[in-house]
Amino acid sequence: MSRPLKPPALLPGSEVAIVSPASAAEPDRIARGLTELKRLGYKPRPPASLTPDHFFAGTIAQRFDELLAALIAPQPCAVICTRGGYGVSTLLDRLATHPLASPRILLGYSDLTALQVFLWQKLGWVTFYGPMVAAGFDAGSGSPSGYDRDSFQRALTETQSGWHLELFGESLITGSVEGTLLGGCLTMVQSTLGTPWELDTPDSILVLEDVSLKPYQLDRLLLHLKQAAKFQDVRGIILGDFPDSAPTVPGSPSACEVARRVLGDLGIPIVFGVPIGHTVRPLLTLPLGVRARLTALGPGILDILEPAVSP
């Protein structure tokens, strides 16, 4: 891959396509999220009225048609997902047969990791790991389970330079490194193994987060990636705060202790407990596919070294 493809910036008054490629979201949360996007000065197009199909927002055909229409619309606009859950992976084989001419902003987290990895591996698109309509925007800026407005706006609007992010975590191994920011939801990164869009991780600062994992499950997921050589030549690692992952047995290791034990011998900078993806704190927006510098010291600092969007 010669260089990342950056989408056009999100400008005041821009149209925003809202899609539901995974699970269904609660209507009242969608409504609150749309109100917040309008408050920010954007023009969200409400998602299609899909009939839930099992644990999906709609059938495979319905969800695929909605997503593809947003990704190939003649007028490039941002694409923001309603929520994660499960279902994006069911669309990728179909998406692989359709040319996507020009990049555009894709914003989401959790199950959307599958699509973000696909777009990076197949097309080199820069995408954005951050709030969704019914999972971040609905709770508002700076609120518990809401989103961080500054990192959202810098990621999607800054066209001239990089920017600086406080990570609010805990440095497990100190140091400073540069690399390409990649990753997302740990379970979904693992699920790409063996697929045609398996995530290439060398020279990356790898972002990994998840929710409701028992510590032994976190251990198993990290160990699998380690045994699959996915940490080989990784420059540094940013870990989420893994909510709802308390030890099930008194005295057994915590998620942080598991991460320290499994990853500690890699000898690379690692910051744990960052409010990304699944978090009860205002979640940060991270651009995936751009160069960054991780400084693992105290709560950690991430310097984005280039704009993630084009003028």
C-alpha positions, -999 to +999 in steps of 0.1 A: +000+000+000+016+032-012-002+057+010-035+060+029-065+074+011-081+102+031-117+112+028-130+147+024-134+167+057-167+170+074-177+206+068-204+227+086-237+218+069-224+186+055-249+158+049-243+126+070-256+092+059-268+071+089-266+034+084-273+003+104-251-025+091-251-045+123-277-048+151-308-027+156-307+004+178-334+017+201-354+044+182-353+069+211-315+067+212-313+072+174-335+102+178-313+117+205-282+110+184-297+127+153-306+157+174-270+160+186-256+158+151-280+186+140-268+206+170-233+202+158-243+218+125-246+187+103-275+173+082-281+137+091-302+115+068-322+092+090-315+055+086-338+033+065-368+018+083-356-018+085-374-046+101-351-064+126-341-099+113-330-121+142-302-102+159-295-080+129-310-045+121-324-060+088-318-088+063-283-091+047-297-077+015-313-047+032-283-038+053-259-043+024-279-021+000-281+007+026-244+006+033-233+004-003-256+033-013-239+054+014-204+044+003-209+051-034-233+080-034-222+106-060-220+133-034-193+122-009-206+126+027-198+111+060-212+077+069-220+072+106-234+040+120-263+038+145-246+011+167-225-020+166-236-054+180-232-080+153-237-083+116-210-063+096-190-094+088-220-109+069-217-081+044-180-082+035-180-109+009-206-090-011-188-057-006-156-073-020-173-075-054-182-038-056-157-011-066-156+018-042-141+047-061-134+074-035-130+073+003-154+090+026-156+093+064-168+061+081-173+065+118-181+038+143-167+013+167-173-022+181-186-045+153-177-018+127-141-028+132-147-055+106-156-030+080-128-006+090-102-034+087-117-044+054-115-009+039-080-005+052-066-038+039-084-038+006-085-001-003-062+018+021-091+040+034-085+060+066-115+054+089-125+067+123-130+048+156-154+068+175-190+076+186-221+063+168-256+077+166-271+055+194-238+048+211-221+081+220-239+110+203-272+101+220-256+108+254-241+141+244-207+157+245-186+152+277-213+130+293-210+095+308-213+071+278-211+101+256-183+114+234-153+137+234-162+166+211-127+179+206-112+147+194-143+140+172-140+174+155-102+174+151-103+139+135-130+147+110-123+184+102-086+191+106-069+193+072-037+212+079-019+195+107-020+168+133-031+172+169-024+161+205-046+137+226-044+130+263-052+093+267-063+093+304-050+057+309-021+040+327+013+032+311+021-004+316+054-002+297+070+032+292+085+046+260+078+066+229+072+052+194+058+061+160+036+040+138+004+037+119-027+037+141-047+005+134-070-019+152-104-015+170-125-040+189-103-069+200-129-097+192-134-083+157-096-079+151-092-115+160-121-125+138-102-112+107-075-139+111-076-163+082-098-140+060-087-122+028-087-090+048-067-101+078-052-071+095-015-065+088+000-052+120+037-046+115+048-010+121+015-002+138+004+014+170-023-012+177-056-002+193-075-029+211-106-026+233-137-046+241-165-051+267-179-078+290-149-101+286-140-122+316-103-119+323-097-155+311-114-146+278-092-115+274-062-137+281-073-162+254-079-134+228-046-117+235-027-151+235-043-160+202-031-128+185+003-133+201+006-169+188-006-158+154+024-133+153+001-103+152+022-085+178+054-091+158+069-057+147+040-038+164+055-005+177+031+001+206-003-008+220-032+013+232-058-007+253-093+003+263-106+002+298-125-031+292-157-023+312-178-051+327-147-074+328-142-078+366-127-110+378-153-138+384-132-154+412-119-134+442-082-130+439-080-138+402-062-114+379-079-082+365-081-073+329-051-049+334-031-076+351-039-100+322-027-075+297+005-068+316+013-106+319+005-116+283+019-085+266+047-074+290+074-094+273+069-077+240+090-048+254+070-021+236+052+009+250+017+000+262-011+022+277-041+006+294-074+021+303-080+045+275-116+057+269-121+043+234-149+023+220-168+005+248-163+029+277-185+046+303-164+078+299-167+103+270-151+082+242-123+096+221-123+095+183-092+080+168-083+081+131-072+046+118-046+045+091-026+077+099+008+081+114+009+088+152+033+089+181+025+071+213+042+084+245+036+058+272+044+078+304+018+083+332-017+085+316-002+084+281-002+108+251-010+102+215+002+127+189-015+124+155+012+134+131-008+142+100-044+152+091-068+123+087-090+141+061-084+161+030-096+197+022 
